[in-house]
Amino acid sequence: MIQKTLMRMLAAGVAAIAIAAPLQASAQSQLRLSTHFSEADPPGKGVAKFKELVEQKTGGRIAVRVWWNSELGKERENTEMVRDGSVEMTTSLAAGVGGWVPQAALLEFPYIYKDDAHILRVVSAVRPHLDEILAPYNFKALGAIDVGFRYILTKKSPVLSLSDLRGVKLRVPNPFYAALFDSLGARSTVLPWADIYVGLQSGVIDAMEASPALIQSMRFQEQAKFLSRTNHIAAVNVFLTGKKWFDALPKDLQQAVTEAAEEASRHQVTLQAESEGQAVKSLVAAGAKVNDLKDPEEFRRVAIAFREKYVKEKGEKWETLYRKILAVQ
């Protein structure tokens, strides 16, 4: 216990020193960005593109430094650092900013998006409302990051219909996902991402769900080979910045940062869509068995009925944002 405490204190000290590193000599402002994404995955490449565009559009007046792979903290911790000004930006949604504005998780609800391009249209359309509800917590959303449409990966047999999920021990990332999959008949277990491989290997879980690109990156197909194209949720993040920091920028730099986020988002969504097709091919080559649902509408009907009930129970704040999201074609 003492050793773990000392390690946490050491990590916090290292992070503080890293964050306090001086600006580039030519920069007027700094943009420190801490993310849970990797440089190698499509979301991370979107972050890298944002850095490139900010420095290009501002002529180096804003220096961008990125910390990858949760080096400074997980999504919730990164979001807290944005809120208190320790860093200027992170990539976040339900697991981060959702801690302060829970209804932001609506952007990650089942069967919200038609395709990757629709993600950009939805987030762009609801951003004025997002800014309004985020502002009291010193948050401002810019752009969108597509983390991919999610499939179900199982060990024992494919998911062809809802009946195939009944009793399956399915790993999920948070309580909302657990409630959703319990309504679909599974036995959901909230488990950290880093524990999924061993969980599948040991039998603690029978299945997990994520985008094909993320499944491939973690080699989960080594422990479970049935990949069912459910497309039940498209996970989304936003570039989340501190409102006070953004508002203090000169107008031309505000515009440059905003434009950089929009352009990086379009670039990233294209990369994500391409990577998913490539990931599926790689998973098949590695021995995965890919299948479609016999009746996709069966899944949709039950999941949509669940989300409607869930939102209604949450009340007016949730319903307001929910209707704005659904109005975007």
VOBA-124036 format. One record per residue (C-alpha): residue number from 1; chain; z, x, y. Coordinates in Angstrom, 2 decimals. Layout:
REM residues N
@num NUM; chaine A; z Z; x X; y Y $
...
***
This chain:
REM residues 329
@num 1; chaine A; z 0.00; x 0.00; y 0.00 $
@num 2; chaine A; z 0.97; x 2.80; y 2.40 $
@num 3; chaine A; z -2.20; x 4.68; y 1.50 $
@num 4; chaine A; z -4.34; x 1.61; y 2.24 $
@num 5; chaine A; z -2.61; x 1.13; y 5.59 $
@num 6; chaine A; z -3.20; x 4.75; y 6.54 $
@num 7; chaine A; z -6.86; x 4.47; y 5.55 $
@num 8; chaine A; z -7.28; x 1.37; y 7.74 $
@num 9; chaine A; z -5.62; x 3.15; y 10.66 $
@num 10; chaine A; z -7.86; x 6.19; y 10.17 $
@num 11; chaine A; z -10.96; x 3.98; y 10.02 $
@num 12; chaine A; z -9.92; x 2.18; y 13.20 $
@num 13; chaine A; z -9.39; x 5.51; y 14.93 $
@num 14; chaine A; z -12.79; x 6.80; y 13.88 $
@num 15; chaine A; z -14.40; x 3.56; y 15.05 $
@num 16; chaine A; z -12.67; x 3.78; y 18.43 $
@num 17; chaine A; z -13.89; x 7.35; y 18.93 $
@num 18; chaine A; z -17.42; x 6.37; y 17.91 $
@num 19; chaine A; z -17.48; x 3.37; y 20.26 $
@num 20; chaine A; z -16.21; x 5.50; y 23.14 $
@num 21; chaine A; z -19.06; x 8.03; y 22.79 $
@num 22; chaine A; z -20.72; x 8.74; y 26.18 $
@num 23; chaine A; z -23.96; x 7.16; y 27.35 $
@num 24; chaine A; z -27.28; x 8.94; y 27.42 $
@num 25; chaine A; z -27.53; x 10.82; y 30.72 $
@num 26; chaine A; z -30.46; x 8.69; y 31.95 $
@num 27; chaine A; z -28.95; x 5.29; y 31.05 $
@num 28; chaine A; z -27.34; x 2.95; y 33.58 $
@num 29; chaine A; z -25.84; x 0.63; y 30.96 $
@num 30; chaine A; z -24.91; x 0.79; y 27.29 $
@num 31; chaine A; z -25.54; x -1.68; y 24.52 $
@num 32; chaine A; z -23.41; x -0.94; y 21.48 $
@num 33; chaine A; z -24.51; x -3.05; y 18.51 $
@num 34; chaine A; z -22.49; x -3.28; y 15.30 $
@num 35; chaine A; z -24.09; x -5.07; y 12.34 $
@num 36; chaine A; z -23.41; x -5.77; y 8.68 $
@num 37; chaine A; z -27.11; x -5.29; y 7.90 $
@num 38; chaine A; z -28.72; x -2.16; y 6.48 $
@num 39; chaine A; z -31.55; x -0.27; y 8.18 $
@num 40; chaine A; z -33.61; x -0.74; y 5.00 $
@num 41; chaine A; z -33.64; x -4.55; y 4.78 $
@num 42; chaine A; z -35.78; x -6.92; y 6.91 $
@num 43; chaine A; z -32.85; x -8.13; y 9.06 $
@num 44; chaine A; z -31.93; x -4.52; y 9.76 $
@num 45; chaine A; z -35.53; x -3.71; y 10.65 $
@num 46; chaine A; z -35.36; x -6.56; y 13.14 $
@num 47; chaine A; z -32.28; x -4.94; y 14.71 $
@num 48; chaine A; z -34.10; x -1.59; y 14.85 $
@num 49; chaine A; z -37.05; x -3.28; y 16.56 $
@num 50; chaine A; z -34.70; x -4.84; y 19.10 $
@num 51; chaine A; z -33.26; x -1.40; y 19.95 $
@num 52; chaine A; z -36.74; x 0.03; y 20.35 $
@num 53; chaine A; z -37.88; x -2.83; y 22.59 $
@num 54; chaine A; z -34.79; x -2.81; y 24.82 $
@num 55; chaine A; z -35.10; x 0.89; y 25.54 $
@num 56; chaine A; z -38.86; x 0.54; y 26.06 $
@num 57; chaine A; z -38.67; x -2.50; y 28.34 $
@num 58; chaine A; z -35.85; x -1.05; y 30.45 $
@num 59; chaine A; z -37.37; x 2.42; y 30.69 $
@num 60; chaine A; z -34.20; x 3.82; y 29.15 $
@num 61; chaine A; z -31.90; x 2.17; y 31.71 $
@num 62; chaine A; z -30.10; x 0.55; y 28.78 $
@num 63; chaine A; z -29.15; x 2.91; y 25.95 $
@num 64; chaine A; z -28.76; x 1.15; y 22.59 $
@num 65; chaine A; z -26.58; x 2.51; y 19.81 $
@num 66; chaine A; z -26.42; x 0.78; y 16.43 $
@num 67; chaine A; z -23.74; x 0.99; y 13.72 $
@num 68; chaine A; z -25.10; x -0.23; y 10.35 $
@num 69; chaine A; z -23.66; x -1.54; y 7.07 $
@num 70; chaine A; z -20.37; x -2.86; y 8.49 $
@num 71; chaine A; z -19.43; x 0.68; y 9.54 $
@num 72; chaine A; z -17.19; x -0.68; y 12.31 $
@num 73; chaine A; z -16.20; x -3.90; y 10.55 $
@num 74; chaine A; z -17.41; x -6.98; y 8.74 $
@num 75; chaine A; z -19.17; x -9.88; y 10.47 $
@num 76; chaine A; z -15.99; x -11.57; y 11.69 $
@num 77; chaine A; z -14.56; x -8.26; y 12.96 $
@num 78; chaine A; z -17.82; x -7.37; y 14.71 $
@num 79; chaine A; z -17.79; x -10.76; y 16.42 $
@num 80; chaine A; z -14.22; x -10.19; y 17.59 $
@num 81; chaine A; z -15.30; x -6.85; y 19.08 $
@num 82; chaine A; z -18.07; x -8.59; y 21.03 $
@num 83; chaine A; z -15.58; x -11.16; y 22.30 $
@num 84; chaine A; z -13.14; x -8.54; y 23.59 $
@num 85; chaine A; z -15.88; x -6.21; y 24.90 $
@num 86; chaine A; z -15.39; x -3.34; y 22.45 $
@num 87; chaine A; z -19.11; x -3.62; y 21.66 $
@num 88; chaine A; z -21.84; x -5.53; y 23.48 $
@num 89; chaine A; z -23.66; x -7.12; y 20.55 $
@num 90; chaine A; z -23.60; x -7.98; y 16.85 $
@num 91; chaine A; z -25.55; x -10.10; y 14.37 $
@num 92; chaine A; z -23.64; x -13.21; y 13.44 $
@num 93; chaine A; z -23.46; x -16.87; y 12.65 $
@num 94; chaine A; z -21.27; x -18.91; y 10.27 $
@num 95; chaine A; z -19.15; x -16.01; y 8.97 $
@num 96; chaine A; z -18.63; x -14.60; y 12.47 $
@num 97; chaine A; z -18.96; x -16.81; y 15.53 $
@num 98; chaine A; z -18.30; x -19.82; y 13.30 $
@num 99; chaine A; z -14.66; x -18.79; y 13.42 $
@num 100; chaine A; z -14.56; x -19.89; y 17.08 $
@num 101; chaine A; z -17.35; x -22.49; y 17.15 $
@num 102; chaine A; z -17.41; x -23.94; y 13.62 $
@num 103; chaine A; z -20.39; x -26.25; y 14.25 $
@num 104; chaine A; z -22.61; x -23.18; y 14.71 $
@num 105; chaine A; z -22.64; x -23.13; y 10.89 $
@num 106; chaine A; z -25.03; x -26.12; y 11.07 $
@num 107; chaine A; z -27.85; x -23.62; y 11.52 $
@num 108; chaine A; z -27.15; x -22.54; y 7.93 $
@num 109; chaine A; z -26.96; x -25.98; y 6.31 $
@num 110; chaine A; z -29.04; x -27.06; y 3.27 $
@num 111; chaine A; z -32.68; x -28.03; y 3.69 $
@num 112; chaine A; z -32.71; x -27.66; y 7.48 $
@num 113; chaine A; z -35.87; x -25.51; y 7.76 $
@num 114; chaine A; z -39.42; x -26.19; y 6.62 $
@num 115; chaine A; z -40.44; x -22.51; y 6.58 $
@num 116; chaine A; z -39.70; x -19.18; y 8.27 $
@num 117; chaine A; z -41.55; x -20.07; y 11.49 $
@num 118; chaine A; z -39.52; x -23.28; y 11.78 $
@num 119; chaine A; z -36.35; x -21.18; y 11.99 $
@num 120; chaine A; z -37.51; x -19.66; y 15.27 $
@num 121; chaine A; z -38.47; x -23.05; y 16.70 $
@num 122; chaine A; z -35.11; x -24.58; y 15.83 $
@num 123; chaine A; z -32.95; x -21.75; y 17.16 $
@num 124; chaine A; z -35.02; x -21.53; y 20.35 $
@num 125; chaine A; z -34.79; x -25.29; y 20.95 $
@num 126; chaine A; z -31.02; x -25.52; y 20.49 $
@num 127; chaine A; z -30.13; x -22.29; y 22.31 $
@num 128; chaine A; z -29.21; x -24.05; y 25.61 $
@num 129; chaine A; z -26.67; x -26.13; y 23.70 $
@num 130; chaine A; z -25.48; x -23.06; y 21.79 $
@num 131; chaine A; z -24.95; x -21.20; y 25.06 $
@num 132; chaine A; z -22.90; x -24.10; y 26.38 $
@num 133; chaine A; z -20.54; x -24.24; y 23.42 $
@num 134; chaine A; z -20.34; x -20.44; y 23.00 $
@num 135; chaine A; z -19.67; x -19.59; y 26.65 $
@num 136; chaine A; z -15.91; x -20.39; y 26.65 $
@num 137; chaine A; z -15.45; x -17.68; y 24.01 $
@num 138; chaine A; z -17.50; x -15.03; y 25.89 $
@num 139; chaine A; z -20.49; x -15.36; y 23.54 $
@num 140; chaine A; z -24.20; x -15.74; y 24.22 $
@num 141; chaine A; z -26.88; x -16.13; y 21.54 $
@num 142; chaine A; z -30.24; x -14.35; y 21.76 $
@num 143; chaine A; z -33.11; x -14.53; y 19.28 $
@num 144; chaine A; z -32.81; x -15.33; y 15.60 $
@num 145; chaine A; z -32.66; x -13.30; y 12.39 $
@num 146; chaine A; z -34.06; x -14.80; y 9.19 $
@num 147; chaine A; z -31.99; x -13.67; y 6.21 $
@num 148; chaine A; z -34.18; x -15.56; y 3.73 $
@num 149; chaine A; z -34.43; x -18.77; y 1.74 $
@num 150; chaine A; z -31.94; x -18.72; y -1.10 $
@num 151; chaine A; z -32.55; x -19.05; y -4.85 $
@num 152; chaine A; z -30.07; x -19.44; y -7.72 $
@num 153; chaine A; z -29.74; x -16.59; y -10.25 $
@num 154; chaine A; z -28.13; x -17.48; y -13.60 $
@num 155; chaine A; z -27.15; x -15.57; y -16.74 $
@num 156; chaine A; z -27.42; x -18.07; y -19.56 $
@num 157; chaine A; z -30.30; x -20.43; y -18.81 $
@num 158; chaine A; z -32.55; x -21.46; y -15.91 $
@num 159; chaine A; z -31.70; x -24.19; y -13.43 $
@num 160; chaine A; z -34.50; x -26.73; y -13.83 $
@num 161; chaine A; z -32.59; x -29.81; y -12.67 $
@num 162; chaine A; z -29.17; x -30.77; y -11.31 $
@num 163; chaine A; z -27.83; x -31.28; y -14.84 $
@num 164; chaine A; z -28.34; x -27.54; y -15.50 $
@num 165; chaine A; z -25.80; x -26.70; y -12.79 $
@num 166; chaine A; z -23.03; x -28.79; y -14.34 $
@num 167; chaine A; z -20.03; x -26.58; y -15.07 $
@num 168; chaine A; z -21.79; x -23.34; y -14.11 $
@num 169; chaine A; z -19.40; x -20.78; y -12.57 $
@num 170; chaine A; z -21.34; x -20.05; y -9.39 $
@num 171; chaine A; z -20.41; x -17.44; y -6.81 $
@num 172; chaine A; z -20.59; x -18.65; y -3.19 $
@num 173; chaine A; z -19.85; x -16.84; y 0.11 $
@num 174; chaine A; z -17.59; x -19.37; y 1.85 $
@num 175; chaine A; z -15.82; x -22.75; y 1.48 $
@num 176; chaine A; z -18.76; x -24.76; y 2.86 $
@num 177; chaine A; z -21.08; x -23.39; y 0.16 $
@num 178; chaine A; z -18.36; x -24.14; y -2.37 $
@num 179; chaine A; z -18.15; x -27.77; y -1.25 $
@num 180; chaine A; z -21.95; x -28.07; y -1.37 $
@num 181; chaine A; z -22.33; x -26.68; y -4.88 $
@num 182; chaine A; z -19.34; x -28.58; y -6.20 $
@num 183; chaine A; z -21.16; x -31.73; y -5.03 $
@num 184; chaine A; z -24.17; x -30.53; y -7.05 $
@num 185; chaine A; z -22.02; x -30.19; y -10.19 $
@num 186; chaine A; z -21.25; x -26.45; y -10.26 $
@num 187; chaine A; z -17.82; x -24.82; y -10.48 $
@num 188; chaine A; z -17.92; x -22.75; y -7.31 $
@num 189; chaine A; z -16.00; x -19.53; y -6.76 $
@num 190; chaine A; z -15.75; x -17.80; y -3.37 $
@num 191; chaine A; z -16.21; x -14.10; y -4.12 $
@num 192; chaine A; z -16.97; x -11.09; y -1.86 $
@num 193; chaine A; z -20.56; x -9.85; y -1.92 $
@num 194; chaine A; z -19.48; x -6.46; y -3.21 $
@num 195; chaine A; z -17.85; x -8.06; y -6.28 $
@num 196; chaine A; z -20.84; x -10.05; y -7.53 $
@num 197; chaine A; z -22.36; x -7.41; y -9.85 $
@num 198; chaine A; z -19.10; x -6.84; y -11.73 $
@num 199; chaine A; z -18.40; x -10.57; y -11.67 $
@num 200; chaine A; z -21.67; x -11.28; y -13.47 $
@num 201; chaine A; z -21.14; x -8.36; y -15.82 $
@num 202; chaine A; z -17.61; x -9.44; y -16.79 $
@num 203; chaine A; z -18.29; x -13.17; y -17.01 $
@num 204; chaine A; z -16.03; x -14.09; y -14.09 $
@num 205; chaine A; z -19.13; x -15.88; y -12.77 $
@num 206; chaine A; z -22.24; x -17.20; y -14.55 $
@num 207; chaine A; z -24.47; x -17.33; y -11.49 $
@num 208; chaine A; z -24.91; x -16.49; y -7.81 $
@num 209; chaine A; z -27.28; x -17.51; y -5.04 $
@num 210; chaine A; z -29.07; x -15.49; y -2.35 $
@num 211; chaine A; z -32.55; x -14.61; y -1.16 $
@num 212; chaine A; z -34.77; x -12.70; y -3.63 $
@num 213; chaine A; z -34.81; x -9.65; y -1.34 $
@num 214; chaine A; z -31.01; x -9.46; y -1.31 $
@num 215; chaine A; z -30.81; x -10.05; y -5.07 $
@num 216; chaine A; z -33.25; x -7.21; y -5.67 $
@num 217; chaine A; z -31.48; x -4.87; y -3.25 $
@num 218; chaine A; z -28.24; x -5.22; y -5.23 $
@num 219; chaine A; z -29.93; x -5.16; y -8.69 $
@num 220; chaine A; z -28.21; x -8.39; y -9.74 $
@num 221; chaine A; z -31.15; x -9.06; y -12.07 $
@num 222; chaine A; z -29.66; x -6.41; y -14.35 $
@num 223; chaine A; z -26.87; x -8.88; y -15.18 $
@num 224; chaine A; z -28.62; x -12.25; y -14.81 $
@num 225; chaine A; z -32.32; x -12.87; y -15.40 $
@num 226; chaine A; z -33.05; x -16.54; y -14.62 $
@num 227; chaine A; z -34.20; x -17.00; y -11.02 $
@num 228; chaine A; z -34.67; x -20.61; y -9.93 $
@num 229; chaine A; z -36.62; x -21.39; y -6.74 $
@num 230; chaine A; z -34.25; x -23.90; y -5.16 $
@num 231; chaine A; z -34.76; x -22.81; y -1.52 $
@num 232; chaine A; z -31.57; x -24.74; y -0.81 $
@num 233; chaine A; z -30.51; x -22.85; y 2.31 $
@num 234; chaine A; z -32.22; x -20.49; y 4.73 $
@num 235; chaine A; z -29.55; x -18.12; y 6.00 $
@num 236; chaine A; z -29.81; x -17.37; y 9.72 $
@num 237; chaine A; z -28.08; x -15.02; y 12.15 $
@num 238; chaine A; z -28.50; x -14.57; y 15.90 $
@num 239; chaine A; z -28.22; x -11.57; y 18.16 $
@num 240; chaine A; z -24.77; x -12.37; y 19.57 $
@num 241; chaine A; z -23.85; x -10.66; y 22.83 $
@num 242; chaine A; z -20.92; x -10.79; y 25.20 $
@num 243; chaine A; z -21.59; x -13.30; y 27.99 $
@num 244; chaine A; z -19.63; x -11.33; y 30.59 $
@num 245; chaine A; z -21.58; x -8.18; y 29.79 $
@num 246; chaine A; z -24.91; x -10.00; y 29.88 $
@num 247; chaine A; z -24.13; x -11.83; y 33.13 $
@num 248; chaine A; z -23.15; x -8.54; y 34.80 $
@num 249; chaine A; z -26.57; x -7.02; y 34.15 $
@num 250; chaine A; z -29.17; x -7.05; y 36.93 $
@num 251; chaine A; z -31.61; x -9.94; y 36.51 $
@num 252; chaine A; z -34.48; x -7.69; y 35.44 $
@num 253; chaine A; z -32.36; x -6.15; y 32.67 $
@num 254; chaine A; z -31.21; x -9.61; y 31.52 $
@num 255; chaine A; z -34.86; x -10.58; y 31.22 $
@num 256; chaine A; z -35.70; x -7.38; y 29.33 $
@num 257; chaine A; z -32.89; x -7.89; y 26.80 $
@num 258; chaine A; z -33.84; x -11.54; y 26.32 $
@num 259; chaine A; z -37.53; x -10.71; y 25.81 $
@num 260; chaine A; z -36.64; x -7.89; y 23.41 $
@num 261; chaine A; z -34.57; x -10.27; y 21.29 $
@num 262; chaine A; z -37.37; x -12.85; y 21.17 $
@num 263; chaine A; z -40.04; x -10.29; y 20.24 $
@num 264; chaine A; z -37.79; x -8.61; y 17.66 $
@num 265; chaine A; z -37.09; x -12.03; y 16.15 $
@num 266; chaine A; z -40.78; x -12.82; y 15.70 $
@num 267; chaine A; z -41.33; x -9.38; y 14.18 $
@num 268; chaine A; z -38.38; x -9.76; y 11.81 $
@num 269; chaine A; z -39.28; x -13.25; y 10.60 $
@num 270; chaine A; z -42.74; x -11.98; y 9.61 $
@num 271; chaine A; z -41.17; x -9.05; y 7.74 $
@num 272; chaine A; z -38.72; x -11.37; y 5.98 $
@num 273; chaine A; z -41.44; x -13.71; y 4.75 $
@num 274; chaine A; z -43.48; x -10.78; y 3.41 $
@num 275; chaine A; z -40.47; x -9.13; y 1.78 $
@num 276; chaine A; z -39.50; x -12.26; y -0.16 $
@num 277; chaine A; z -42.86; x -12.41; y -1.94 $
@num 278; chaine A; z -42.70; x -8.71; y -2.73 $
@num 279; chaine A; z -39.11; x -9.03; y -3.96 $
@num 280; chaine A; z -40.01; x -11.84; y -6.37 $
@num 281; chaine A; z -42.81; x -9.70; y -7.84 $
@num 282; chaine A; z -40.41; x -6.77; y -8.24 $
@num 283; chaine A; z -37.79; x -8.97; y -9.89 $
@num 284; chaine A; z -40.36; x -10.28; y -12.37 $
@num 285; chaine A; z -41.45; x -6.72; y -13.12 $
@num 286; chaine A; z -37.79; x -5.88; y -13.80 $
@num 287; chaine A; z -37.53; x -8.69; y -16.35 $
@num 288; chaine A; z -36.43; x -11.70; y -14.31 $
@num 289; chaine A; z -37.73; x -15.13; y -15.35 $
@num 290; chaine A; z -38.73; x -17.18; y -12.30 $
@num 291; chaine A; z -38.99; x -20.95; y -12.42 $
@num 292; chaine A; z -39.48; x -23.93; y -10.12 $
@num 293; chaine A; z -37.37; x -27.08; y -10.20 $
@num 294; chaine A; z -38.72; x -30.00; y -12.22 $
@num 295; chaine A; z -37.82; x -32.37; y -9.39 $
@num 296; chaine A; z -37.14; x -30.57; y -6.08 $
@num 297; chaine A; z -36.52; x -33.90; y -4.36 $
@num 298; chaine A; z -33.55; x -34.51; y -6.67 $
@num 299; chaine A; z -31.84; x -31.42; y -5.25 $
@num 300; chaine A; z -32.82; x -32.33; y -1.70 $
@num 301; chaine A; z -31.51; x -35.89; y -1.92 $
@num 302; chaine A; z -28.06; x -34.87; y -3.17 $
@num 303; chaine A; z -27.74; x -31.89; y -0.80 $
@num 304; chaine A; z -28.85; x -33.90; y 2.24 $
@num 305; chaine A; z -26.49; x -36.74; y 1.37 $
@num 306; chaine A; z -23.70; x -34.15; y 1.17 $
@num 307; chaine A; z -24.55; x -32.58; y 4.55 $
@num 308; chaine A; z -24.77; x -36.01; y 6.26 $
@num 309; chaine A; z -21.33; x -36.98; y 4.95 $
@num 310; chaine A; z -19.91; x -33.57; y 5.86 $
@num 311; chaine A; z -21.17; x -33.71; y 9.45 $
@num 312; chaine A; z -19.99; x -37.29; y 9.95 $
@num 313; chaine A; z -16.50; x -36.35; y 8.81 $
@num 314; chaine A; z -16.44; x -33.40; y 11.24 $
@num 315; chaine A; z -17.01; x -35.62; y 14.27 $
@num 316; chaine A; z -18.95; x -35.81; y 17.52 $
@num 317; chaine A; z -19.28; x -32.09; y 18.32 $
@num 318; chaine A; z -20.92; x -31.49; y 14.97 $
@num 319; chaine A; z -23.11; x -34.57; y 15.15 $
@num 320; chaine A; z -24.44; x -33.64; y 18.62 $
@num 321; chaine A; z -25.73; x -30.24; y 17.50 $
@num 322; chaine A; z -26.87; x -31.62; y 14.14 $
@num 323; chaine A; z -29.13; x -34.23; y 15.75 $
@num 324; chaine A; z -30.59; x -31.62; y 18.11 $
@num 325; chaine A; z -31.44; x -29.41; y 15.12 $
@num 326; chaine A; z -33.04; x -32.22; y 13.15 $
@num 327; chaine A; z -35.17; x -33.25; y 16.15 $
@num 328; chaine A; z -37.12; x -29.96; y 16.10 $
@num 329; chaine A; z -40.42; x -30.20; y 14.25 $
***
